[in-house]
Amino acid sequence: MSSPDIVPISDDEIRLGQFLKLAGLAESGAEARELVAEGEVSVNGEVDTRRGRRLVVGDVVRVDLPQGAAHAQVGSAGTAD
């Protein structure tokens, strides 16, 4: 798998559900909720079912979607690709 896209956030942390939407890994809050609840989301290689989990710069989020896995890394506002 290729390197994850770096998605900059403006604060020091972001909740997992919000990041899924920001990174384009989920189209809506409802889809993010469903993906997390079904165990389709992992953070730094470990499945996490807490939509409110706080992510920080450097965390890598992977989502297993029907069309294949997608992933993104939390970046600081100054590290956009």
mmCIF file of the N, C-alpha and C atoms, coordinates in Angstrom:
data_MODEL
# 
_entry.id   MODEL 
# 
loop_
_atom_site.group_PDB 
_atom_site.id 
_atom_site.type_symbol 
_atom_site.label_atom_id 
_atom_site.label_alt_id 
_atom_site.label_comp_id 
_atom_site.label_asym_id 
_atom_site.label_entity_id 
_atom_site.label_seq_id 
_atom_site.pdbx_PDB_ins_code 
_atom_site.Cartn_x 
_atom_site.Cartn_y 
_atom_site.Cartn_z 
_atom_site.occupancy 
_atom_site.B_iso_or_equiv 
_atom_site.pdbx_formal_charge 
_atom_site.auth_seq_id 
_atom_site.auth_comp_id 
_atom_site.auth_asym_id 
_atom_site.auth_atom_id 
_atom_site.pdbx_PDB_model_num 
ATOM 1   N N  . MET A 1 1  ? 0.854   -1.186 0.000  1.00 0.00 ? 1  MET A N  1 
ATOM 2   C CA . MET A 1 1  ? 0.000   0.000  0.000  1.00 0.00 ? 1  MET A CA 1 
ATOM 3   C C  . MET A 1 1  ? 0.896   1.244  0.000  1.00 0.00 ? 1  MET A C  1 
ATOM 4   N N  . SER A 1 2  ? 0.447   2.262  -0.708 1.00 0.00 ? 2  SER A N  1 
ATOM 5   C CA . SER A 1 2  ? 1.219   3.501  -0.808 1.00 0.00 ? 2  SER A CA 1 
ATOM 6   C C  . SER A 1 2  ? 1.194   4.285  0.496  1.00 0.00 ? 2  SER A C  1 
ATOM 7   N N  . SER A 1 3  ? 2.002   5.327  0.559  1.00 0.00 ? 3  SER A N  1 
ATOM 8   C CA . SER A 1 3  ? 2.012   6.178  1.753  1.00 0.00 ? 3  SER A CA 1 
ATOM 9   C C  . SER A 1 3  ? 0.652   6.843  1.906  1.00 0.00 ? 3  SER A C  1 
ATOM 10  N N  . PRO A 1 4  ? 0.240   7.044  3.136  1.00 0.00 ? 4  PRO A N  1 
ATOM 11  C CA . PRO A 1 4  ? -1.053  7.699  3.348  1.00 0.00 ? 4  PRO A CA 1 
ATOM 12  C C  . PRO A 1 4  ? -1.001  9.173  2.975  1.00 0.00 ? 4  PRO A C  1 
ATOM 13  N N  . ASP A 1 5  ? -2.128  9.685  2.498  1.00 0.00 ? 5  ASP A N  1 
ATOM 14  C CA . ASP A 1 5  ? -2.243  11.123 2.291  1.00 0.00 ? 5  ASP A CA 1 
ATOM 15  C C  . ASP A 1 5  ? -2.158  11.805 3.642  1.00 0.00 ? 5  ASP A C  1 
ATOM 16  N N  . ILE A 1 6  ? -1.487  12.934 3.703  1.00 0.00 ? 6  ILE A N  1 
ATOM 17  C CA . ILE A 1 6  ? -1.419  13.698 4.952  1.00 0.00 ? 6  ILE A CA 1 
ATOM 18  C C  . ILE A 1 6  ? -2.526  14.732 4.915  1.00 0.00 ? 6  ILE A C  1 
ATOM 19  N N  . VAL A 1 7  ? -3.389  14.673 5.908  1.00 0.00 ? 7  VAL A N  1 
ATOM 20  C CA . VAL A 1 7  ? -4.532  15.579 5.990  1.00 0.00 ? 7  VAL A CA 1 
ATOM 21  C C  . VAL A 1 7  ? -4.298  16.529 7.152  1.00 0.00 ? 7  VAL A C  1 
ATOM 22  N N  . PRO A 1 8  ? -4.059  17.809 6.865  1.00 0.00 ? 8  PRO A N  1 
ATOM 23  C CA . PRO A 1 8  ? -3.762  18.761 7.934  1.00 0.00 ? 8  PRO A CA 1 
ATOM 24  C C  . PRO A 1 8  ? -4.994  19.088 8.779  1.00 0.00 ? 8  PRO A C  1 
ATOM 25  N N  . ILE A 1 9  ? -4.750  19.250 10.076 1.00 0.00 ? 9  ILE A N  1 
ATOM 26  C CA . ILE A 1 9  ? -5.801  19.704 10.983 1.00 0.00 ? 9  ILE A CA 1 
ATOM 27  C C  . ILE A 1 9  ? -5.343  21.017 11.598 1.00 0.00 ? 9  ILE A C  1 
ATOM 28  N N  . SER A 1 10 ? -6.303  21.846 11.989 1.00 0.00 ? 10 SER A N  1 
ATOM 29  C CA . SER A 1 10 ? -5.946  23.173 12.494 1.00 0.00 ? 10 SER A CA 1 
ATOM 30  C C  . SER A 1 10 ? -5.682  23.187 13.994 1.00 0.00 ? 10 SER A C  1 
ATOM 31  N N  . ASP A 1 11 ? -6.164  22.191 14.721 1.00 0.00 ? 11 ASP A N  1 
ATOM 32  C CA . ASP A 1 11 ? -5.945  22.120 16.168 1.00 0.00 ? 11 ASP A CA 1 
ATOM 33  C C  . ASP A 1 11 ? -4.908  21.056 16.490 1.00 0.00 ? 11 ASP A C  1 
ATOM 34  N N  . ASP A 1 12 ? -4.681  20.821 17.774 1.00 0.00 ? 12 ASP A N  1 
ATOM 35  C CA . ASP A 1 12 ? -3.721  19.806 18.197 1.00 0.00 ? 12 ASP A CA 1 
ATOM 36  C C  . ASP A 1 12 ? -4.271  18.395 18.064 1.00 0.00 ? 12 ASP A C  1 
ATOM 37  N N  . GLU A 1 13 ? -5.596  18.264 18.031 1.00 0.00 ? 13 GLU A N  1 
ATOM 38  C CA . GLU A 1 13 ? -6.211  16.944 17.931 1.00 0.00 ? 13 GLU A CA 1 
ATOM 39  C C  . GLU A 1 13 ? -7.551  17.060 17.216 1.00 0.00 ? 13 GLU A C  1 
ATOM 40  N N  . ILE A 1 14 ? -8.066  15.894 16.801 1.00 0.00 ? 14 ILE A N  1 
ATOM 41  C CA . ILE A 1 14 ? -9.356  15.831 16.111 1.00 0.00 ? 14 ILE A CA 1 
ATOM 42  C C  . ILE A 1 14 ? -9.990  14.486 16.466 1.00 0.00 ? 14 ILE A C  1 
ATOM 43  N N  . ARG A 1 15 ? -11.290 14.462 16.535 1.00 0.00 ? 15 ARG A N  1 
ATOM 44  C CA . ARG A 1 15 ? -11.981 13.202 16.829 1.00 0.00 ? 15 ARG A CA 1 
ATOM 45  C C  . ARG A 1 15 ? -12.003 12.323 15.580 1.00 0.00 ? 15 ARG A C  1 
ATOM 46  N N  . LEU A 1 16 ? -11.984 11.032 15.802 1.00 0.00 ? 16 LEU A N  1 
ATOM 47  C CA . LEU A 1 16 ? -11.916 10.066 14.713 1.00 0.00 ? 16 LEU A CA 1 
ATOM 48  C C  . LEU A 1 16 ? -13.045 10.271 13.698 1.00 0.00 ? 16 LEU A C  1 
ATOM 49  N N  . GLY A 1 17 ? -14.279 10.412 14.156 1.00 0.00 ? 17 GLY A N  1 
ATOM 50  C CA . GLY A 1 17 ? -15.408 10.608 13.244 1.00 0.00 ? 17 GLY A CA 1 
ATOM 51  C C  . GLY A 1 17 ? -15.242 11.838 12.380 1.00 0.00 ? 17 GLY A C  1 
ATOM 52  N N  . GLN A 1 18 ? -14.761 12.918 12.969 1.00 0.00 ? 18 GLN A N  1 
ATOM 53  C CA . GLN A 1 18 ? -14.537 14.154 12.210 1.00 0.00 ? 18 GLN A CA 1 
ATOM 54  C C  . GLN A 1 18 ? -13.425 13.968 11.182 1.00 0.00 ? 18 GLN A C  1 
ATOM 55  N N  . PHE A 1 19 ? -12.373 13.265 11.583 1.00 0.00 ? 19 PHE A N  1 
ATOM 56  C CA . PHE A 1 19 ? -11.245 13.060 10.674 1.00 0.00 ? 19 PHE A CA 1 
ATOM 57  C C  . PHE A 1 19 ? -11.650 12.204 9.484  1.00 0.00 ? 19 PHE A C  1 
ATOM 58  N N  . LEU A 1 20 ? -12.479 11.201 9.706  1.00 0.00 ? 20 LEU A N  1 
ATOM 59  C CA . LEU A 1 20 ? -12.924 10.360 8.598  1.00 0.00 ? 20 LEU A CA 1 
ATOM 60  C C  . LEU A 1 20 ? -13.601 11.202 7.525  1.00 0.00 ? 20 LEU A C  1 
ATOM 61  N N  . LYS A 1 21 ? -14.423 12.151 7.946  1.00 0.00 ? 21 LYS A N  1 
ATOM 62  C CA . LYS A 1 21 ? -15.095 13.040 6.988  1.00 0.00 ? 21 LYS A CA 1 
ATOM 63  C C  . LYS A 1 21 ? -14.094 13.993 6.342  1.00 0.00 ? 21 LYS A C  1 
ATOM 64  N N  . LEU A 1 22 ? -13.235 14.624 7.146  1.00 0.00 ? 22 LEU A N  1 
ATOM 65  C CA . LEU A 1 22 ? -12.257 15.585 6.634  1.00 0.00 ? 22 LEU A CA 1 
ATOM 66  C C  . LEU A 1 22 ? -11.335 14.946 5.596  1.00 0.00 ? 22 LEU A C  1 
ATOM 67  N N  . ALA A 1 23 ? -10.910 13.724 5.856  1.00 0.00 ? 23 ALA A N  1 
ATOM 68  C CA . ALA A 1 23 ? -9.978  13.035 4.968  1.00 0.00 ? 23 ALA A CA 1 
ATOM 69  C C  . ALA A 1 23 ? -10.671 12.421 3.752  1.00 0.00 ? 23 ALA A C  1 
ATOM 70  N N  . GLY A 1 24 ? -12.004 12.477 3.717  1.00 0.00 ? 24 GLY A N  1 
ATOM 71  C CA . GLY A 1 24 ? -12.732 11.887 2.601  1.00 0.00 ? 24 GLY A CA 1 
ATOM 72  C C  . GLY A 1 24 ? -12.851 10.380 2.692  1.00 0.00 ? 24 GLY A C  1 
ATOM 73  N N  . LEU A 1 25 ? -12.607 9.827  3.886  1.00 0.00 ? 25 LEU A N  1 
ATOM 74  C CA . LEU A 1 25 ? -12.729 8.385  4.085  1.00 0.00 ? 25 LEU A CA 1 
ATOM 75  C C  . LEU A 1 25 ? -14.172 7.980  4.373  1.00 0.00 ? 25 LEU A C  1 
ATOM 76  N N  . ALA A 1 26 ? -15.005 8.961  4.706  1.00 0.00 ? 26 ALA A N  1 
ATOM 77  C CA . ALA A 1 26 ? -16.443 8.765  4.914  1.00 0.00 ? 26 ALA A CA 1 
ATOM 78  C C  . ALA A 1 26 ? -17.146 9.983  4.334  1.00 0.00 ? 26 ALA A C  1 
ATOM 79  N N  . GLU A 1 27 ? -18.294 9.765  3.718  1.00 0.00 ? 27 GLU A N  1 
ATOM 80  C CA . GLU A 1 27 ? -19.018 10.874 3.095  1.00 0.00 ? 27 GLU A CA 1 
ATOM 81  C C  . GLU A 1 27 ? -19.844 11.680 4.083  1.00 0.00 ? 27 GLU A C  1 
ATOM 82  N N  . SER A 1 28 ? -20.194 11.071 5.210  1.00 0.00 ? 28 SER A N  1 
ATOM 83  C CA . SER A 1 28 ? -21.052 11.751 6.183  1.00 0.00 ? 28 SER A CA 1 
ATOM 84  C C  . SER A 1 28 ? -20.749 11.247 7.581  1.00 0.00 ? 28 SER A C  1 
ATOM 85  N N  . GLY A 1 29 ? -21.312 11.956 8.556  1.00 0.00 ? 29 GLY A N  1 
ATOM 86  C CA . GLY A 1 29 ? -21.168 11.514 9.939  1.00 0.00 ? 29 GLY A CA 1 
ATOM 87  C C  . GLY A 1 29 ? -21.811 10.159 10.160 1.00 0.00 ? 29 GLY A C  1 
ATOM 88  N N  . ALA A 1 30 ? -22.931 9.924  9.479  1.00 0.00 ? 30 ALA A N  1 
ATOM 89  C CA . ALA A 1 30 ? -23.622 8.640  9.615  1.00 0.00 ? 30 ALA A CA 1 
ATOM 90  C C  . ALA A 1 30 ? -22.762 7.502  9.061  1.00 0.00 ? 30 ALA A C  1 
ATOM 91  N N  . GLU A 1 31 ? -22.119 7.747  7.927  1.00 0.00 ? 31 GLU A N  1 
ATOM 92  C CA . GLU A 1 31 ? -21.247 6.714  7.365  1.00 0.00 ? 31 GLU A CA 1 
ATOM 93  C C  . GLU A 1 31 ? -20.039 6.485  8.267  1.00 0.00 ? 31 GLU A C  1 
ATOM 94  N N  . ALA A 1 32 ? -19.474 7.552  8.805  1.00 0.00 ? 32 ALA A N  1 
ATOM 95  C CA . ALA A 1 32 ? -18.338 7.417  9.721  1.00 0.00 ? 32 ALA A CA 1 
ATOM 96  C C  . ALA A 1 32 ? -18.738 6.591  10.933 1.00 0.00 ? 32 ALA A C  1 
ATOM 97  N N  . ARG A 1 33 ? -19.898 6.880  11.494 1.00 0.00 ? 33 ARG A N  1 
ATOM 98  C CA . ARG A 1 33 ? -20.405 6.149  12.660 1.00 0.00 ? 33 ARG A CA 1 
ATOM 99  C C  . ARG A 1 33 ? -20.536 4.659  12.342 1.00 0.00 ? 33 ARG A C  1 
ATOM 100 N N  . GLU A 1 34 ? -21.091 4.361  11.181 1.00 0.00 ? 34 GLU A N  1 
ATOM 101 C CA . GLU A 1 34 ? -21.290 2.973  10.766 1.00 0.00 ? 34 GLU A CA 1 
ATOM 102 C C  . GLU A 1 34 ? -19.961 2.243  10.574 1.00 0.00 ? 34 GLU A C  1 
ATOM 103 N N  . LEU A 1 35 ? -19.020 2.878  9.882  1.00 0.00 ? 35 LEU A N  1 
ATOM 104 C CA . LEU A 1 35 ? -17.712 2.257  9.651  1.00 0.00 ? 35 LEU A CA 1 
ATOM 105 C C  . LEU A 1 35 ? -17.006 1.941  10.967 1.00 0.00 ? 35 LEU A C  1 
ATOM 106 N N  . VAL A 1 36 ? -17.039 2.886  11.886 1.00 0.00 ? 36 VAL A N  1 
ATOM 107 C CA . VAL A 1 36 ? -16.380 2.691  13.179 1.00 0.00 ? 36 VAL A CA 1 
ATOM 108 C C  . VAL A 1 36 ? -17.078 1.574  13.963 1.00 0.00 ? 36 VAL A C  1 
ATOM 109 N N  . ALA A 1 37 ? -18.400 1.618  14.010 1.00 0.00 ? 37 ALA A N  1 
ATOM 110 C CA . ALA A 1 37 ? -19.165 0.622  14.772 1.00 0.00 ? 37 ALA A CA 1 
ATOM 111 C C  . ALA A 1 37 ? -18.960 -0.790 14.225 1.00 0.00 ? 37 ALA A C  1 
ATOM 112 N N  . GLU A 1 38 ? -18.771 -0.908 12.921 1.00 0.00 ? 38 GLU A N  1 
ATOM 113 C CA . GLU A 1 38 ? -18.597 -2.224 12.300 1.00 0.00 ? 38 GLU A CA 1 
ATOM 114 C C  . GLU A 1 38 ? -17.155 -2.731 12.374 1.00 0.00 ? 38 GLU A C  1 
ATOM 115 N N  . GLY A 1 39 ? -16.257 -1.959 12.986 1.00 0.00 ? 39 GLY A N  1 
ATOM 116 C CA . GLY A 1 39 ? -14.872 -2.396 13.130 1.00 0.00 ? 39 GLY A CA 1 
ATOM 117 C C  . GLY A 1 39 ? -14.067 -2.289 11.846 1.00 0.00 ? 39 GLY A C  1 
ATOM 118 N N  . GLU A 1 40 ? -14.486 -1.414 10.937 1.00 0.00 ? 40 GLU A N  1 
ATOM 119 C CA . GLU A 1 40 ? -13.797 -1.245 9.657  1.00 0.00 ? 40 GLU A CA 1 
ATOM 120 C C  . GLU A 1 40 ? -12.691 -0.201 9.714  1.00 0.00 ? 40 GLU A C  1 
ATOM 121 N N  . VAL A 1 41 ? -12.496 0.427  10.880 1.00 0.00 ? 41 VAL A N  1 
ATOM 122 C CA . VAL A 1 41 ? -11.525 1.516  11.010 1.00 0.00 ? 41 VAL A CA 1 
ATOM 123 C C  . VAL A 1 41 ? -10.422 1.109  11.983 1.00 0.00 ? 41 VAL A C  1 
ATOM 124 N N  . SER A 1 42 ? -9.190  1.340  11.567 1.00 0.00 ? 42 SER A N  1 
ATOM 125 C CA . SER A 1 42 ? -8.073  1.098  12.479 1.00 0.00 ? 42 SER A CA 1 
ATOM 126 C C  . SER A 1 42 ? -7.244  2.373  12.590 1.00 0.00 ? 42 SER A C  1 
ATOM 127 N N  . VAL A 1 43 ? -6.668  2.559  13.768 1.00 0.00 ? 43 VAL A N  1 
ATOM 128 C CA . VAL A 1 43 ? -5.799  3.704  14.041 1.00 0.00 ? 43 VAL A CA 1 
ATOM 129 C C  . VAL A 1 43 ? -4.441  3.140  14.438 1.00 0.00 ? 43 VAL A C  1 
ATOM 130 N N  . ASN A 1 44 ? -3.431  3.512  13.689 1.00 0.00 ? 44 ASN A N  1 
ATOM 131 C CA . ASN A 1 44 ? -2.068  3.032  13.945 1.00 0.00 ? 44 ASN A CA 1 
ATOM 132 C C  . ASN A 1 44 ? -2.014  1.505  14.010 1.00 0.00 ? 44 ASN A C  1 
ATOM 133 N N  . GLY A 1 45 ? -2.793  0.859  13.128 1.00 0.00 ? 45 GLY A N  1 
ATOM 134 C CA . GLY A 1 45 ? -2.757  -0.594 13.018 1.00 0.00 ? 45 GLY A CA 1 
ATOM 135 C C  . GLY A 1 45 ? -3.676  -1.359 13.940 1.00 0.00 ? 45 GLY A C  1 
ATOM 136 N N  . GLU A 1 46 ? -4.426  -0.684 14.798 1.00 0.00 ? 46 GLU A N  1 
ATOM 137 C CA . GLU A 1 46 ? -5.326  -1.366 15.724 1.00 0.00 ? 46 GLU A CA 1 
ATOM 138 C C  . GLU A 1 46 ? -6.758  -0.903 15.503 1.00 0.00 ? 46 GLU A C  1 
ATOM 139 N N  . VAL A 1 47 ? -7.690  -1.867 15.389 1.00 0.00 ? 47 VAL A N  1 
ATOM 140 C CA . VAL A 1 47 ? -9.103  -1.532 15.206 1.00 0.00 ? 47 VAL A CA 1 
ATOM 141 C C  . VAL A 1 47 ? -9.571  -0.705 16.396 1.00 0.00 ? 47 VAL A C  1 
ATOM 142 N N  . ASP A 1 48 ? -10.323 0.347  16.101 1.00 0.00 ? 48 ASP A N  1 
ATOM 143 C CA . ASP A 1 48 ? -10.871 1.200  17.165 1.00 0.00 ? 48 ASP A CA 1 
ATOM 144 C C  . ASP A 1 48 ? -12.343 1.452  16.870 1.00 0.00 ? 48 ASP A C  1 
ATOM 145 N N  . THR A 1 49 ? -13.188 1.192  17.843 1.00 0.00 ? 49 THR A N  1 
ATOM 146 C CA . THR A 1 49 ? -14.637 1.365  17.664 1.00 0.00 ? 49 THR A CA 1 
ATOM 147 C C  . THR A 1 49 ? -15.153 2.590  18.411 1.00 0.00 ? 49 THR A C  1 
ATOM 148 N N  . ARG A 1 50 ? -14.260 3.509  18.752 1.00 0.00 ? 50 ARG A N  1 
ATOM 149 C CA . ARG A 1 50 ? -14.658 4.749  19.444 1.00 0.00 ? 50 ARG A CA 1 
ATOM 150 C C  . ARG A 1 50 ? -14.612 5.917  18.467 1.00 0.00 ? 50 ARG A C  1 
ATOM 151 N N  . ARG A 1 51 ? -15.771 6.337  18.002 1.00 0.00 ? 51 ARG A N  1 
ATOM 152 C CA . ARG A 1 51 ? -15.842 7.440  17.050 1.00 0.00 ? 51 ARG A CA 1 
ATOM 153 C C  . ARG A 1 51 ? -15.268 8.721  17.641 1.00 0.00 ? 51 ARG A C  1 
ATOM 154 N N  . GLY A 1 52 ? -15.344 8.866  18.963 1.00 0.00 ? 52 GLY A N  1 
ATOM 155 C CA . GLY A 1 52 ? -14.838 10.054 19.629 1.00 0.00 ? 52 GLY A CA 1 
ATOM 156 C C  . GLY A 1 52 ? -13.365 9.990  19.994 1.00 0.00 ? 52 GLY A C  1 
ATOM 157 N N  . ARG A 1 53 ? -12.682 8.923  19.600 1.00 0.00 ? 53 ARG A N  1 
ATOM 158 C CA . ARG A 1 53 ? -11.254 8.821  19.898 1.00 0.00 ? 53 ARG A CA 1 
ATOM 159 C C  . ARG A 1 53 ? -10.543 10.060 19.385 1.00 0.00 ? 53 ARG A C  1 
ATOM 160 N N  . ARG A 1 54 ? -9.661  10.588 20.188 1.00 0.00 ? 54 ARG A N  1 
ATOM 161 C CA . ARG A 1 54 ? -8.915  11.790 19.815 1.00 0.00 ? 54 ARG A CA 1 
ATOM 162 C C  . ARG A 1 54 ? -7.639  11.384 19.084 1.00 0.00 ? 54 ARG A C  1 
ATOM 163 N N  . LEU A 1 55 ? -7.490  11.932 17.893 1.00 0.00 ? 55 LEU A N  1 
ATOM 164 C CA . LEU A 1 55 ? -6.309  11.682 17.078 1.00 0.00 ? 55 LEU A CA 1 
ATOM 165 C C  . LEU A 1 55 ? -5.373  12.874 17.174 1.00 0.00 ? 55 LEU A C  1 
ATOM 166 N N  . VAL A 1 56 ? -4.081  12.612 17.069 1.00 0.00 ? 56 VAL A N  1 
ATOM 167 C CA . VAL A 1 56 ? -3.077  13.670 17.082 1.00 0.00 ? 56 VAL A CA 1 
ATOM 168 C C  . VAL A 1 56 ? -2.209  13.543 15.835 1.00 0.00 ? 56 VAL A C  1 
ATOM 169 N N  . VAL A 1 57 ? -1.432  14.568 15.567 1.00 0.00 ? 57 VAL A N  1 
ATOM 170 C CA . VAL A 1 57 ? -0.551  14.578 14.403 1.00 0.00 ? 57 VAL A CA 1 
ATOM 171 C C  . VAL A 1 57 ? 0.320   13.312 14.405 1.00 0.00 ? 57 VAL A C  1 
ATOM 172 N N  . GLY A 1 58 ? 0.365   12.665 13.262 1.00 0.00 ? 58 GLY A N  1 
ATOM 173 C CA . GLY A 1 58 ? 1.158   11.449 13.109 1.00 0.00 ? 58 GLY A CA 1 
ATOM 174 C C  . GLY A 1 58 ? 0.325   10.174 13.117 1.00 0.00 ? 58 GLY A C  1 
ATOM 175 N N  . ASP A 1 59 ? -0.886  10.219 13.671 1.00 0.00 ? 59 ASP A N  1 
ATOM 176 C CA . ASP A 1 59 ? -1.745  9.038  13.686 1.00 0.00 ? 59 ASP A CA 1 
ATOM 177 C C  . ASP A 1 59 ? -2.141  8.678  12.254 1.00 0.00 ? 59 ASP A C  1 
ATOM 178 N N  . VAL A 1 60 ? -2.172  7.381  11.964 1.00 0.00 ? 60 VAL A N  1 
ATOM 179 C CA . VAL A 1 60 ? -2.571  6.896  10.644 1.00 0.00 ? 60 VAL A CA 1 
ATOM 180 C C  . VAL A 1 60 ? -3.888  6.141  10.796 1.00 0.00 ? 60 VAL A C  1 
ATOM 181 N N  . VAL A 1 61 ? -4.869  6.539  9.979  1.00 0.00 ? 61 VAL A N  1 
ATOM 182 C CA . VAL A 1 61 ? -6.199  5.937  10.012 1.00 0.00 ? 61 VAL A CA 1 
ATOM 183 C C  . VAL A 1 61 ? -6.404  5.150  8.724  1.00 0.00 ? 61 VAL A C  1 
ATOM 184 N N  . ARG A 1 62 ? -6.859  3.918  8.870  1.00 0.00 ? 62 ARG A N  1 
ATOM 185 C CA . ARG A 1 62 ? -7.132  3.053  7.721  1.00 0.00 ? 62 ARG A CA 1 
ATOM 186 C C  . ARG A 1 62 ? -8.590  2.626  7.792  1.00 0.00 ? 62 ARG A C  1 
ATOM 187 N N  . VAL A 1 63 ? -9.245  2.626  6.643  1.00 0.00 ? 63 VAL A N  1 
ATOM 188 C CA . VAL A 1 63 ? -10.645 2.204  6.555  1.00 0.00 ? 63 VAL A CA 1 
ATOM 189 C C  . VAL A 1 63 ? -10.730 1.110  5.505  1.00 0.00 ? 63 VAL A C  1 
ATOM 190 N N  . ASP A 1 64 ? -11.358 -0.002 5.870  1.00 0.00 ? 64 ASP A N  1 
ATOM 191 C CA . ASP A 1 64 ? -11.591 -1.083 4.917  1.00 0.00 ? 64 ASP A CA 1 
ATOM 192 C C  . ASP A 1 64 ? -12.945 -0.851 4.271  1.00 0.00 ? 64 ASP A C  1 
ATOM 193 N N  . LEU A 1 65 ? -12.924 -0.484 3.003  1.00 0.00 ? 65 LEU A N  1 
ATOM 194 C CA . LEU A 1 65 ? -14.131 -0.189 2.232  1.00 0.00 ? 65 LEU A CA 1 
ATOM 195 C C  . LEU A 1 65 ? -14.376 -1.306 1.226  1.00 0.00 ? 65 LEU A C  1 
ATOM 196 N N  . PRO A 1 66 ? -15.604 -1.444 0.741  1.00 0.00 ? 66 PRO A N  1 
ATOM 197 C CA . PRO A 1 66 ? -15.872 -2.481 -0.263 1.00 0.00 ? 66 PRO A CA 1 
ATOM 198 C C  . PRO A 1 66 ? -14.964 -2.367 -1.493 1.00 0.00 ? 66 PRO A C  1 
ATOM 199 N N  . GLN A 1 67 ? -14.608 -1.153 -1.891 1.00 0.00 ? 67 GLN A N  1 
ATOM 200 C CA . GLN A 1 67 ? -13.752 -0.960 -3.058 1.00 0.00 ? 67 GLN A CA 1 
ATOM 201 C C  . GLN A 1 67 ? -12.261 -1.070 -2.722 1.00 0.00 ? 67 GLN A C  1 
ATOM 202 N N  . GLY A 1 68 ? -11.925 -1.357 -1.479 1.00 0.00 ? 68 GLY A N  1 
ATOM 203 C CA . GLY A 1 68 ? -10.536 -1.513 -1.067 1.00 0.00 ? 68 GLY A CA 1 
ATOM 204 C C  . GLY A 1 68 ? -10.213 -0.626 0.128  1.00 0.00 ? 68 GLY A C  1 
ATOM 205 N N  . ALA A 1 69 ? -9.050  -0.827 0.679  1.00 0.00 ? 69 ALA A N  1 
ATOM 206 C CA . ALA A 1 69 ? -8.644  -0.056 1.848  1.00 0.00 ? 69 ALA A CA 1 
ATOM 207 C C  . ALA A 1 69 ? -8.195  1.342  1.438  1.00 0.00 ? 69 ALA A C  1 
ATOM 208 N N  . ALA A 1 70 ? -8.466  2.295  2.310  1.00 0.00 ? 70 ALA A N  1 
ATOM 209 C CA . ALA A 1 70 ? -8.014  3.675  2.125  1.00 0.00 ? 70 ALA A CA 1 
ATOM 210 C C  . ALA A 1 70 ? -7.413  4.123  3.443  1.00 0.00 ? 70 ALA A C  1 
ATOM 211 N N  . HIS A 1 71 ? -6.429  5.004  3.377  1.00 0.00 ? 71 HIS A N  1 
ATOM 212 C CA . HIS A 1 71 ? -5.815  5.465  4.607  1.00 0.00 ? 71 HIS A CA 1 
ATOM 213 C C  . HIS A 1 71 ? -5.343  6.905  4.474  1.00 0.00 ? 71 HIS A C  1 
ATOM 214 N N  . ALA A 1 72 ? -5.222  7.539  5.638  1.00 0.00 ? 72 ALA A N  1 
ATOM 215 C CA . ALA A 1 72 ? -4.776  8.933  5.704  1.00 0.00 ? 72 ALA A CA 1 
ATOM 216 C C  . ALA A 1 72 ? -4.060  9.142  7.018  1.00 0.00 ? 72 ALA A C  1 
ATOM 217 N N  . GLN A 1 73 ? -3.150  10.099 7.032  1.00 0.00 ? 73 GLN A N  1 
ATOM 218 C CA . GLN A 1 73 ? -2.386  10.433 8.241  1.00 0.00 ? 73 GLN A CA 1 
ATOM 219 C C  . GLN A 1 73 ? -2.754  11.839 8.707  1.00 0.00 ? 73 GLN A C  1 
ATOM 220 N N  . VAL A 1 74 ? -2.883  11.981 9.999  1.00 0.00 ? 74 VAL A N  1 
ATOM 221 C CA . VAL A 1 74 ? -3.167  13.298 10.592 1.00 0.00 ? 74 VAL A CA 1 
ATOM 222 C C  . VAL A 1 74 ? -1.893  14.128 10.487 1.00 0.00 ? 74 VAL A C  1 
ATOM 223 N N  . GLY A 1 75 ? -2.019  15.318 9.931  1.00 0.00 ? 75 GLY A N  1 
ATOM 224 C CA . GLY A 1 75 ? -0.869  16.208 9.792  1.00 0.00 ? 75 GLY A CA 1 
ATOM 225 C C  . GLY A 1 75 ? -1.170  17.555 10.429 1.00 0.00 ? 75 GLY A C  1 
ATOM 226 N N  . SER A 1 76 ? -0.133  18.312 10.693 1.00 0.00 ? 76 SER A N  1 
ATOM 227 C CA . SER A 1 76 ? -0.350  19.656 11.218 1.00 0.00 ? 76 SER A CA 1 
ATOM 228 C C  . SER A 1 76 ? -0.657  20.585 10.041 1.00 0.00 ? 76 SER A C  1 
ATOM 229 N N  . ALA A 1 77 ? -1.227  21.721 10.318 1.00 0.00 ? 77 ALA A N  1 
ATOM 230 C CA . ALA A 1 77 ? -1.640  22.645 9.263  1.00 0.00 ? 77 ALA A CA 1 
ATOM 231 C C  . ALA A 1 77 ? -0.485  23.020 8.342  1.00 0.00 ? 77 ALA A C  1 
ATOM 232 N N  . GLY A 1 78 ? 0.727   22.931 8.802  1.00 0.00 ? 78 GLY A N  1 
ATOM 233 C CA . GLY A 1 78 ? 1.885   23.297 7.985  1.00 0.00 ? 78 GLY A CA 1 
ATOM 234 C C  . GLY A 1 78 ? 2.469   22.169 7.165  1.00 0.00 ? 78 GLY A C  1 
ATOM 235 N N  . THR A 1 79 ? 1.829   20.963 7.170  1.00 0.00 ? 79 THR A N  1 
ATOM 236 C CA . THR A 1 79 ? 2.406   19.817 6.460  1.00 0.00 ? 79 THR A CA 1 
ATOM 237 C C  . THR A 1 79 ? 1.529   19.299 5.339  1.00 0.00 ? 79 THR A C  1 
ATOM 238 N N  . ALA A 1 80 ? 0.686   20.144 4.770  1.00 0.00 ? 80 ALA A N  1 
ATOM 239 C CA . ALA A 1 80 ? -0.200  19.695 3.689  1.00 0.00 ? 80 ALA A CA 1 
ATOM 240 C C  . ALA A 1 80 ? 0.620   19.280 2.478  1.00 0.00 ? 80 ALA A C  1 
ATOM 241 N N  . ASP A 1 81 ? 0.158   18.227 1.781  1.00 0.00 ? 81 ASP A N  1 
ATOM 242 C CA . ASP A 1 81 ? 0.816   17.767 0.544  1.00 0.00 ? 81 ASP A CA 1 
ATOM 243 C C  . ASP A 1 81 ? 0.496   18.684 -0.594 1.00 0.00 ? 81 ASP A C  1 
# 
